[in-house]
């Protein structure tokens, strides 16, 4: 859980620093939705691998896959909204890592790694769409 907290902290601190420069007050919401989008991507990647490698099938239509992905994203966003915003877990994480972050000379590299972790499932899904094509498509 410590690694996930630090991943969330890197995203949150980036939006927090931007909100100070732009006088924007919704850094918490932006960080939470970006984190939920990345987490939803990992769940969709696991679902894709399960469908292709174990069940050897796909969704029957693009509309069904879109409904599944949309509902998954909404459920993950509602869950993370409850955990991070309603229960103020993001504030606890921010307080826990803030001092460590200001002393860390590699903070930009950690932020880039955090973004890479959130973007990676989408890259893998694009590659799987290219290399693991549907039969008959």
C-alpha positions in Angstrom: 0.0 0.0 0.0 3.0 2.3 0.6 3.9 2.3 -3.1 0.3 3.1 -4.2 0.2 5.9 -1.6 3.4 7.4 -3.0 2.2 7.0 -6.5 -0.9 8.9 -5.6 1.1 11.5 -3.7 3.3 12.3 -6.8 0.2 12.9 -8.9 -1.5 14.9 -6.1 1.6 17.1 -5.4 1.9 17.9 -9.1 -1.7 19.1 -9.3 -1.3 20.9 -6.0 1.8 22.9 -7.2 -0.1 23.8 -10.4 -3.1 24.9 -8.4 -0.9 27.3 -6.4 0.4 28.9 -9.6 -3.0 29.2 -11.3 -5.2 29.9 -8.3 -7.1 26.7 -9.0 -8.8 24.9 -6.1 -9.6 21.5 -7.6 -6.2 19.8 -7.4 -7.7 17.0 -5.2 -10.4 16.2 -7.8 -7.9 16.3 -10.7 -5.5 13.9 -9.0 -8.2 11.6 -7.9 -9.7 11.3 -11.4 -6.3 10.8 -13.1 -5.5 8.1 -10.5 -8.8 6.4 -11.1 -8.3 6.6 -14.8 -5.0 4.8 -14.5 -6.4 2.2 -12.1 -9.3 1.6 -14.4 -6.8 1.1 -17.2 -5.0 -1.6 -15.2 -8.3 -3.4 -14.5 -9.2 -3.2 -18.2 -5.8 -4.5 -19.2 -6.3 -7.5 -16.9 -9.8 -8.1 -18.3 -8.4 -7.9 -21.8 -5.7 -10.5 -21.0 -8.2 -12.7 -19.3 -10.6 -12.6 -22.2 -7.8 -13.2 -24.8 -5.6 -15.7 -23.0 -8.0 -17.7 -20.9 -11.4 -17.5 -22.5 -10.2 -17.0 -26.0 -13.0 -14.6 -26.8 -13.8 -10.9 -27.0 -16.8 -8.8 -26.4 -19.4 -9.4 -29.1 -19.6 -5.8 -30.2 -17.7 -2.5 -29.7 -20.8 -1.0 -28.0 -20.8 -3.7 -25.3 -17.1 -3.2 -24.6 -17.6 0.6 -24.4 -20.5 0.1 -21.9 -18.3 -2.3 -19.9 -15.3 0.1 -19.9 -17.5 3.2 -19.0 -19.2 1.4 -16.1 -15.9 0.2 -14.9 -14.4 3.7 -15.0 -17.4 5.1 -13.2 -17.3 2.5 -10.4 -13.6 3.1 -9.9 -14.1 6.9 -9.9 -16.9 6.6 -7.3 -14.8 4.3 -5.2 -11.7 6.6 -5.3 -13.9 9.6 -4.7 -15.2 8.0 -1.5 -11.7 6.8 -0.4 -9.6 9.9 -1.2 -12.1 12.8 -1.1 -14.9 11.9 1.3 -12.6 10.1 3.8 -9.8 12.7 3.3 -7.2 10.0 2.7 -5.5 12.2 0.1 -4.8 14.8 2.8 -3.3 12.1 5.1 -1.1 10.9 2.2 0.0 14.4 1.4 0.9 15.1 5.0 2.8 11.9 5.3 5.1 12.4 2.2 5.3 16.2 1.9 8.5 16.7 3.9 10.2 13.7 2.3 9.2 15.0 -1.2 10.7 18.5 -0.7 14.1 16.9 0.3 14.1 14.4 -2.5 16.3 15.5 -5.5 14.7 12.8 -7.8 11.1 14.1 -7.4 10.7 14.9 -11.1 11.9 11.4 -12.0 9.4 9.9 -9.5 6.6 11.9 -11.0 7.5 10.7 -14.5 7.6 7.1 -13.2 4.2 7.6 -11.5 2.7 8.9 -14.8 4.3 5.9 -16.6 2.6 3.5 -14.3 -0.8 5.2 -15.0 -0.2 5.3 -18.8 1.3 1.8 -19.2 -1.9 -0.2 -19.3 -3.2 1.9 -22.2 0.0 1.4 -24.1 -0.2 -2.4 -23.5 -3.9 -2.4 -24.7 -2.9 -0.6 -27.9 -0.2 -3.0 -28.5 -2.5 -5.9 -27.8 -5.0 -4.5 -30.3 -2.3 -4.5 -32.9 -0.7 -7.9 -32.2 -3.6 -9.9 -30.6 -6.2 -9.3 -33.3 -9.6 -10.8 -33.1 -10.3 -13.7 -35.4 -12.1 -12.5 -38.5 -11.2 -8.8 -37.8 
